[in-house]
Amino acid sequence: QLQLVESGGGLVQPGGSLRLSCAASGFRLNYYVIGWFRQAPGKEREGVSCISRSGGVTNYADSVKGRFTISRDNAKNTVYLQMNSLKPEDTAVYYCAAVGPTIQVMCNMNQGDFGSWGQGTQVTVST
């Protein structure tokens, strides 16, 4: 059974850093495009970043460009989201999601394309 489990969330002060992990089980991650999404209280879920199967293509929401970095280690079946210079507006539940298996070499953050989702991890940026 395909399963995604996020970890690494927590409470951090503004300007701080966190690294989120998305561990996959039940399937080989290298056949899947992976995306990170977030949902803040009272807001719709939005795309944060995505990474292609090989890791050669990444995309970011404008709000996180230059601060967040997505990466993947297919050997460890894990995708990461390094978040630096965190701001209070980054506070949200962060979800990873997978689309595939696929032969596509690009990635996008169209939520409807992602069929498998993790349970989410809370990130709170506050003093």
DOSE-14962 format. One record per residue (C-alpha): residue in one letter; y, z, x. Coordinates in steps of 0.5 Angstrom, whole numbers, padded with zeros to 4 digits, always signed. Each point is the difference from the previous one (the first is absolute). Layout:
residues N
AYZX ...
END
This chain:
residues 127
Q+0000+0000+0000 L+0007-0002+0003 Q+0004+0006+0001 L+0007+0001+0003 V+0002+0007+0002 E+0007+0001+0003 S+0002+0006+0004 G+0006+0003+0005 G+0005+0001-0006 G+0004+0007+0000 L+0007+0003+0001 V+0005-0003+0005 Q+0007+0001+0002 P+0005-0006-0001 G-0001-0004+0007 G-0007+0002+0001 S-0006-0004+0000 L-0007+0000-0003 R-0006-0005+0001 L-0004-0001-0006 S-0007-0002+0000 C-0004-0004-0005 A-0008+0000+0001 A-0004-0005-0003 S-0008+0001-0002 G-0005-0004-0003 F+0003-0006+0003 R+0002-0004+0006 L+0008+0001+0000 N+0001-0006+0005 Y-0002-0005-0006 Y+0006+0003-0004 V+0008+0000-0001 I+0002+0007+0000 G+0007+0002-0003 W+0004+0007+0000 F+0003+0002-0007 R+0004+0006-0002 Q+0003+0003-0006 A+0005+0005-0001 P+0001+0004-0006 G+0003-0004-0006 K+0000-0006+0004 E-0005-0006+0000 R-0005-0001+0005 E+0003-0005+0006 G-0003-0003+0006 V+0001+0003+0007 S-0004-0005+0004 C-0006-0004+0001 I-0004-0003+0006 S-0005-0006+0000 R-0007+0000+0002 S+0001+0000+0007 G+0006+0004+0001 G+0004-0006+0002 V+0005-0001-0006 T+0004+0006-0003 N+0005+0001-0005 Y+0005+0005-0002 A+0004+0002-0005 D+0008+0000+0002 S+0000+0007-0001 V-0005+0002+0005 K+0001-0006+0005 G+0001+0003+0007 R-0002+0007-0002 F-0007-0001-0002 T-0006-0004+0004 I-0007-0002-0003 S-0006-0001+0004 R-0007+0000-0001 D-0006+0002+0004 N-0006-0004-0003 A-0005+0003+0005 K+0002+0006-0003 N+0001-0003-0007 T+0006+0004-0001 V+0008-0003-0001 Y+0006+0004+0002 L+0007+0001-0002 Q+0004+0003+0005 M+0007+0003-0003 N+0006+0001+0004 S+0007+0002-0001 L-0002+0003-0007 K+0005+0001-0005 P+0000+0004-0007 E-0001-0007-0004 D-0007-0001+0004 T-0002+0006-0004 A-0006-0003-0005 V-0008+0000-0001 Y-0002-0005+0005 Y-0006-0005-0002 C-0004-0005+0004 A-0004-0005-0003 A-0004-0006+0002 V-0001-0007-0003 G-0006-0004+0002 P-0005-0002+0003 T+0005-0006+0002 I+0001-0006+0004 Q+0007+0001+0000 V+0004+0001+0006 M+0007+0002-0003 C+0001+0006-0004 N+0005+0002-0005 M+0002+0006-0004 N-0002-0003-0007 Q-0003+0007-0003 G-0004-0004-0005 D-0004-0004+0005 F-0003+0007+0003 G-0006+0002-0004 S-0002+0006+0004 W+0005+0006+0001 G-0001+0007+0003 Q+0002+0007-0003 G+0007+0000+0003 T+0003+0005+0005 Q+0007+0004-0001 V+0005-0001+0005 T+0006+0005-0001 V+0006-0001+0004 S+0005+0006+0000 T+0004+0005+0003 
END
